């Protein structure tokens, strides 16, 4: 779950920064930040994990995959936040200090690689979208 939260947090941070423009994403853009170095070489299929994460986020309604450019060279997608994704990331966690939204926090944490904070924010975002509680609009 930690790898999922970190990958989703990094992806959401970049999508929030570039919204409403679709972002072309590949596993290589996230590998260094999302996976421990000892997992880089064969013990973990990050390309498959990356694609599965995107598909889950799309099915859950957080993103739209505007175009799939995947081929034999690996997965590559144009992705943009959906309405649900944007609304979720625009919320401000009541349990955290400050007035920065989840998206603003993920964007800045993505640059600083604060993986524990990213995981917490992703959990808050997904939980709030499902339950509607604990976050101010």
C-alpha positions, 0 to 999 in steps of 0.5 A: 500500500505504501508504494501505491500511496506514494505513486498516486501522490506523486501523480496527483501532485503533477496532474494538479500542477498542470490541470487542465492540461493532460500530462503525458506520463510514463513509468520512467518519470516516476520510477526513481521517486516511487520505488526503492533502488533495490527494486529497480532491476527485475525484482519488481515490474514497475511498468505493470504496477504503474499501468495497473495504478492508472487503470484503478484511478481511472475506474475509481473516477479520479482521472481520465486517460485521454489517450493510450500510447502504449506499445511494445516499448512500454506504457505511455498515457495522456492523463488529466484529473477528472472532476472528482479528482480535481474536487478531491484535491482542492479540499483542505484537510481539517486534521492538518494545519494550514489552508493548503489544499491536498493538491497543493500539498501533494505538489510541494511534497512531490518535489521534496520526496516526503513519502510519509506525508504523501501517503497520509494525504492520499489516504485522506483524499481517497477516504474523503471522496468515499465517505465525504468526511474530515475535509472542508471544501 
